Each structure stands twice: as structure tokens, then as C-alpha cells.
Amino acid sequence: MRISVVIPTYNSKATIRASLGSVMQQTHAPDEVLVLDDGSTDETIPILESYRPGVSVFQQQNRGVAAARNELCRRASGDLIAFLDHDDIWHSCYLEIQCKVYANFPGAAALFTGHVDFRGYNDYQWIEDPFATKCATELIGALSFLKRYNKRPGVFASMSYCCIPRTMIKKMGAEPFAVAVSGADDFCLYNRFPLLGPVAYTALPLVAYRIIKEAQSADRLKGVGLSVQSLDLLYQQYEKQGNRRLMREFLAAFASKKRVYAKLLMGAGQLAEAKRQLLDSLKFHAGGVSFIKSAVLLGLIQFPDSWQPAWPASDRGE
């Protein structure tokens, strides 16, 4: 079995060495490491060039992370494709564990591990042994994954702790990462997984997920809007699937996301668009509770301003 590591980068001079270093220290060495720079304007390229020939470096004009990931998928030759963002860090056993999981669950649409969060630009030091507690891999069915991901997205939030079999990438066509929703393309992808099969999850914290202010989008309104657009792109695929239970859960997630978006739109003073999103959520509801939530919210936004709640801000703040 061949394994490809793919890394999209953009202005990553402060973090890319640590990320690549964690790849080079893997107990199961990858067969290829592909890095695609998406039009960096800092010193990222010279840093990447210093890793040749062990790392294949490619460049493109700035087209966004989704386009970069799609190009990397086209170039990757491995049976298993391991994604890593340019600021995150793998435990040295990450690929070893993922390869074992793939061997045990070759039909899984994707393979996830657990992770730990850390802040700042320093390298992450693995003080605690992630193997101190025994952890069996869980095979999550399509319906359960759809429900769990949309209720607790943080567990599966980053491509850095996701590997995808090449066979699954091919099933998704030329654009597994939807360029139209670049920035929320991973959200769109994860909501496609239930259309492909179950997902394997190993809760061992084998990835250090870096949290830095510059990497966090300050525009919540835009981010949630892209998530709504992502689900809109997937609607016909779920409808075509013909699985009633899966479609019902998808509609519940869709309506819920539209309600969140409507609240943010109200916070930004966009009443007309908020009303449209809530009317859509009534149309896409998955049952009585969802319908009631949307109906109540729709009524609430039409009250006088003095009667309305404090709507959430459209930016993340400090």
C-alpha cells in the first residue's frame, strides 16, 4: 500500500517547518510528500525548496485552498491520501496508525483520529503518551456520522486528522473539494462522506491542531453562509441517493444551519435575507421540532426591534 501526504500552503513561513518536520519523523514513512503553494507572498517558497528532493513542491496562482487540495489529489499516486494543513503537527505514529486502520477498514469513506488543540507559533511537544489509554477504532455508519458531525463538528473539524482512500477520491470526481465554497470545502466534503459509506474514527490524539488568530476567519457570517451554500450544493445528491433516513437527517442539519445563518444575518441588519433563510428552513425541515423552531424564529424577527433578542455578532471578536 502506498501513502501520499498532501499539504496546501499559503504564507506559512512561521509554521511550515514544524509541519514538515512532523511528516519526516513518521514511523511509517510516506511514499511521497506533495506540497502545493497557493501564491504565497512571504518566504514560504524558499523554505519549501530546501526540503527537495524528499518533498515535491508545486506552485499555483492564488486560487484558494479548495483548488489547491484538488490539484494535490490529482497529483497524488498513493492508495491512501493523508491531508495536513500547513500549521498543524502529527505525532510520529500518525501514519502508522492510519495505515493499520485502513487495512482493517478498506471500505471506509474516510479515516479520522483524535487531536489536541494548542496555541501560538511554537512547536508542539508531545508530553503525554497518546497510547496511554487503549482505544479501539470505531466504524461510524453513514447516518450516525452525518448526525454527529453536524452536532459536534469539532471532533472532525480539520483535514489534518483525515485520510481518504484514493478510491473514494475518484468516486467524488474531478472536484472532491468544492471550489465554489472554498474555505468551507472541508465542511462540504465531510457532508459528502455519508453518501459514500461509513467513517472510521480512532480517538487517539495523534494530531496537534494549531490555533492562531491569523488562521481563524473573523467573518462568521461569511463562514456560515458558505456552509449553507455547501449543503445546498449537496441537496440533489442526497435526494438522488433515495435513503429516506439519511435524507431526513440531512434536512435537519440543513434547516439548523439556515437558522444559525438567519440569526447572524439579523445581527448584521439583513432582515430580508434572514427571512428568506428561515422560509427555506421551513421548506427543508425534517420534522415537527425543526419546523416549530424555524416558525418561532421567523415570527420573532418580525417583532419591533425593542422586542427582539440581542442577535449574535457577525464577527468573532477578540
C-alpha positions as CSV (number, residue, x, y, z in Angstrom):
1,M,0.0,0.0,0.0
2,R,1.3,3.4,-1.0
3,I,0.6,6.5,1.0
4,S,0.7,10.1,-0.2
5,V,1.0,13.1,2.1
6,V,-0.5,16.3,0.6
7,I,-0.1,19.8,2.1
8,P,-1.6,23.0,0.7
9,T,0.3,26.1,1.8
10,Y,-0.1,29.9,1.8
11,N,2.2,32.3,3.6
12,S,3.2,29.7,6.0
13,K,6.9,30.7,6.8
14,A,6.2,30.7,10.5
15,T,4.8,27.1,10.8
16,I,5.6,25.0,7.7
17,R,9.0,23.7,9.1
18,A,7.2,22.2,12.1
19,S,4.5,20.6,10.0
20,L,7.0,19.1,7.5
21,G,9.3,18.1,10.4
22,S,6.4,16.0,11.8
23,V,6.0,14.3,8.4
24,M,9.7,13.5,8.2
25,Q,9.6,11.8,11.7
26,Q,6.9,9.3,10.9
27,T,7.5,5.7,12.0
28,H,5.7,4.7,8.8
29,A,7.4,6.8,6.1
30,P,5.1,8.1,3.4
31,D,5.8,7.1,-0.2
32,E,5.5,10.7,-1.4
33,V,5.1,14.2,0.1
34,L,3.4,16.7,-2.1
35,V,3.2,20.4,-1.2
36,L,1.3,23.0,-3.3
37,D,1.9,26.6,-2.6
38,D,-1.2,28.8,-3.4
39,G,0.6,32.0,-4.4
40,S,2.5,32.9,-1.2
41,T,3.9,36.4,-0.9
42,D,6.3,35.6,2.0
43,E,9.4,33.3,2.2
44,T,7.4,30.1,2.1
45,I,8.8,29.0,-1.3
46,P,12.5,29.2,-0.4
47,I,11.7,27.2,2.8
48,L,9.9,24.5,0.8
49,E,12.7,24.3,-1.8
50,S,15.1,23.5,1.0
51,Y,13.2,20.2,1.5
52,R,13.8,18.9,-2.0
53,P,14.2,16.2,-3.2
54,G,12.3,14.5,-0.4
55,V,9.4,16.8,-0.9
56,S,7.8,17.6,-4.2
57,V,7.0,21.3,-4.4
58,F,4.4,22.8,-6.8
59,Q,3.1,26.3,-7.2
60,Q,-0.1,28.0,-8.5
61,Q,-1.5,31.5,-8.6
62,N,-3.7,32.2,-5.6
63,R,-7.0,30.2,-6.2
64,G,-7.9,29.2,-2.7
65,V,-7.4,26.1,-0.5
66,A,-10.1,24.0,-2.3
67,A,-8.4,24.4,-5.7
68,A,-5.0,23.6,-4.1
69,R,-6.4,20.4,-2.5
70,N,-8.0,19.3,-5.7
71,E,-4.7,19.7,-7.6
72,L,-2.8,17.8,-4.9
73,C,-5.4,15.0,-5.2
74,R,-4.8,14.9,-9.0
75,R,-1.1,14.6,-8.5
76,A,-1.1,12.1,-5.6
77,S,-0.5,8.4,-6.5
78,G,-1.0,6.8,-3.1
79,D,-3.7,4.3,-2.2
80,L,-4.3,6.4,0.9
81,I,-4.1,10.2,0.8
82,A,-3.2,11.9,4.1
83,F,-4.0,15.6,4.3
84,L,-2.1,18.0,6.5
85,D,-2.6,21.7,6.8
86,H,0.5,23.9,6.8
87,D,0.3,24.8,10.5
88,D,-0.6,21.5,12.2
89,I,1.7,18.8,13.6
90,W,1.4,15.0,13.5
91,H,2.5,12.6,16.2
92,S,5.3,10.4,14.9
93,C,2.9,7.4,14.9
94,Y,0.1,9.1,13.0
95,L,0.6,7.5,9.6
96,E,1.4,4.1,11.2
97,I,-2.0,4.1,12.9
98,Q,-3.9,5.4,9.9
99,C,-2.4,2.7,7.7
100,K,-3.4,0.0,10.1
101,V,-6.9,1.4,10.3
102,Y,-7.1,1.4,6.5
103,A,-6.0,-2.2,6.3
104,N,-8.8,-3.1,8.8
105,F,-11.5,-1.0,7.2
106,P,-10.7,-0.7,3.5
107,G,-14.3,0.3,2.7
108,A,-14.4,3.3,4.9
109,A,-15.0,6.6,3.2
110,A,-12.5,8.4,5.4
111,L,-10.3,7.8,8.4
112,F,-10.1,10.2,11.3
113,T,-8.0,10.3,14.5
114,G,-8.4,12.4,17.6
115,H,-6.4,15.6,18.2
116,V,-5.3,18.1,20.8
117,D,-5.5,21.9,20.4
118,F,-2.6,24.2,21.1
119,R,-2.0,27.9,20.6
120,G,0.8,30.0,19.3
121,Y,3.7,29.6,16.9
122,N,6.0,27.3,18.9
123,D,6.5,23.7,18.0
124,Y,4.3,21.3,19.9
125,Q,5.9,19.0,22.5
126,W,4.2,15.6,22.9
127,I,4.4,15.3,26.7
128,E,1.6,12.9,27.3
129,D,1.6,9.5,25.6
130,P,-1.4,9.3,23.3
131,F,-1.3,5.5,23.7
132,A,-1.5,5.5,27.5
133,T,-5.2,4.7,27.1
134,K,-6.3,1.8,24.9
135,C,-8.6,2.9,22.2
136,A,-10.4,0.8,19.6
137,T,-11.3,2.2,16.2
138,E,-15.0,2.9,15.8
139,L,-16.7,2.4,12.4
140,I,-19.3,5.1,12.3
141,G,-22.3,4.4,10.0
142,A,-23.3,7.0,7.4
143,L,-26.4,8.1,9.3
144,S,-24.6,8.3,12.6
145,F,-21.7,10.3,11.1
146,L,-24.0,12.8,9.4
147,K,-25.7,13.4,12.7
148,R,-22.6,13.5,14.9
149,Y,-20.6,15.7,12.5
150,N,-23.3,18.4,12.3
151,K,-23.9,18.4,16.0
152,R,-20.3,18.2,17.1
153,P,-18.1,19.3,14.2
154,G,-15.0,20.0,16.3
155,V,-14.3,16.3,16.6
156,F,-13.8,16.0,12.8
157,A,-13.1,19.7,12.1
158,S,-9.8,19.6,10.3
159,M,-8.3,17.9,7.2
160,S,-5.1,17.4,9.3
161,Y,-6.6,14.4,11.0
162,C,-8.3,13.0,8.0
163,C,-7.1,10.4,5.5
164,I,-9.1,9.4,2.4
165,P,-8.7,6.3,0.3
166,R,-7.9,7.1,-3.3
167,T,-10.8,5.0,-4.5
168,M,-13.2,7.4,-2.6
169,I,-11.5,10.5,-4.0
170,K,-12.1,9.1,-7.5
171,K,-15.8,8.5,-6.7
172,M,-16.2,12.2,-6.0
173,G,-15.0,13.2,-9.4
174,A,-12.6,15.9,-10.6
175,E,-13.5,18.3,-7.8
176,P,-13.8,16.5,-4.4
177,F,-13.2,19.8,-2.7
178,A,-15.9,22.3,-3.9
179,V,-14.2,25.4,-5.2
180,A,-17.4,27.3,-5.1
181,V,-17.3,27.1,-1.3
182,S,-13.5,27.3,-0.8
183,G,-12.9,27.9,2.9
184,A,-15.9,25.7,3.8
185,D,-14.8,23.0,1.3
186,D,-13.9,20.6,4.1
187,F,-17.4,21.1,5.6
188,C,-18.9,20.3,2.2
189,L,-16.6,17.2,1.8
190,Y,-17.5,15.8,5.3
191,N,-21.2,16.1,4.5
192,R,-20.5,14.0,1.3
193,F,-18.9,11.2,3.2
194,P,-22.3,9.6,4.3
195,L,-23.1,9.3,0.6
196,L,-20.0,7.1,0.2
197,G,-20.1,4.8,3.2
198,P,-19.1,4.6,6.9
199,V,-16.2,6.6,8.5
200,A,-13.5,5.1,10.7
201,Y,-12.6,7.1,13.9
202,T,-9.7,6.4,16.2
203,A,-9.9,8.7,19.2
204,L,-6.2,8.6,19.9
205,P,-5.0,12.3,20.0
206,L,-2.4,12.0,17.2
207,V,-2.6,15.5,15.7
208,A,-1.7,18.8,17.3
209,Y,-4.1,21.4,15.9
210,R,-2.6,24.9,15.9
211,I,-4.9,27.8,16.9
212,I,-3.6,31.2,15.8
213,K,-5.5,34.4,15.3
214,E,-4.4,34.8,11.7
215,A,-5.8,31.3,10.8
216,Q,-9.2,32.0,12.2
217,S,-11.7,33.7,9.9
218,A,-13.2,36.7,11.7
219,D,-16.2,36.7,9.4
220,R,-18.7,34.3,11.0
221,L,-21.4,35.5,8.6
222,K,-19.4,34.6,5.6
223,G,-18.3,31.2,7.0
224,V,-21.8,30.1,8.0
225,G,-23.1,31.4,4.6
226,L,-20.6,29.2,2.8
227,S,-21.7,26.2,5.0
228,V,-25.3,26.8,3.9
229,Q,-24.2,27.1,0.3
230,S,-22.3,23.8,0.8
231,L,-25.4,21.9,1.9
232,D,-27.4,23.5,-1.0
233,L,-24.8,22.0,-3.3
234,L,-25.3,18.6,-1.8
235,Y,-29.1,18.6,-1.7
236,Q,-29.7,17.0,-5.0
237,Q,-27.1,14.3,-4.3
238,Y,-28.9,13.3,-1.1
239,E,-32.2,13.4,-2.9
240,K,-30.8,11.1,-5.6
241,Q,-29.4,8.7,-3.0
242,G,-33.0,7.7,-2.1
243,N,-32.2,6.9,1.5
244,R,-35.1,8.4,3.5
245,R,-33.4,8.2,6.9
246,L,-30.3,9.8,5.5
247,M,-32.3,12.5,3.7
248,R,-34.2,13.3,6.9
249,E,-31.0,13.8,8.9
250,F,-29.5,15.9,6.1
251,L,-32.6,18.1,6.1
252,A,-32.4,18.5,9.8
253,A,-28.8,19.7,9.5
254,F,-29.7,22.0,6.6
255,A,-32.6,23.6,8.5
256,S,-30.5,24.0,11.6
257,K,-27.7,25.7,9.7
258,K,-30.1,28.0,8.0
259,R,-31.4,29.1,11.4
260,V,-27.9,29.9,12.6
261,Y,-27.3,31.8,9.4
262,A,-30.5,33.8,9.9
263,K,-29.5,34.8,13.4
264,L,-26.2,36.1,12.1
265,L,-27.9,37.9,9.3
266,M,-30.2,39.6,11.9
267,G,-27.1,40.7,13.8
268,A,-25.8,42.2,10.6
269,G,-29.1,44.0,10.0
270,Q,-30.0,41.9,6.9
271,L,-33.7,41.3,7.7
272,A,-34.8,40.4,4.2
273,E,-32.2,37.7,3.7
274,A,-32.7,36.3,7.3
275,K,-36.4,36.0,6.5
276,R,-35.6,34.2,3.2
277,Q,-33.3,31.7,5.0
278,L,-36.0,30.9,7.6
279,L,-38.7,30.4,5.0
280,D,-36.3,28.0,3.3
281,S,-35.7,26.2,6.6
282,L,-39.5,25.7,6.9
283,K,-39.4,24.1,3.4
284,F,-36.4,21.9,4.2
285,H,-37.5,20.9,7.8
286,A,-37.1,17.3,8.9
287,G,-39.9,17.1,11.4
288,G,-42.2,18.9,13.8
289,V,-39.5,20.2,16.2
290,S,-37.4,21.6,13.4
291,F,-40.5,23.2,11.8
292,I,-41.5,24.8,15.2
293,K,-38.0,26.2,15.8
294,S,-38.0,27.9,12.4
295,A,-41.5,29.2,12.7
296,V,-40.9,30.7,16.1
297,L,-37.7,32.4,14.9
298,L,-39.5,33.7,11.7
299,G,-42.2,35.2,13.9
300,L,-39.6,36.7,16.3
301,I,-37.6,38.6,13.6
302,Q,-40.7,40.4,12.6
303,F,-41.4,41.9,16.0
304,P,-40.4,45.5,16.7
305,D,-36.7,45.9,17.3
306,S,-37.2,46.6,21.0
307,W,-38.8,43.2,21.5
308,Q,-36.1,41.3,19.7
309,P,-33.2,39.5,21.4
310,A,-29.6,40.5,21.1
311,W,-28.6,38.8,17.9
312,P,-25.1,37.2,17.6
313,A,-22.4,39.4,16.1
314,S,-21.2,38.5,12.6
315,D,-17.6,38.6,13.6
316,R,-15.7,36.5,16.1
317,G,-14.3,39.4,18.1
318,E,-11.1,39.1,20.1
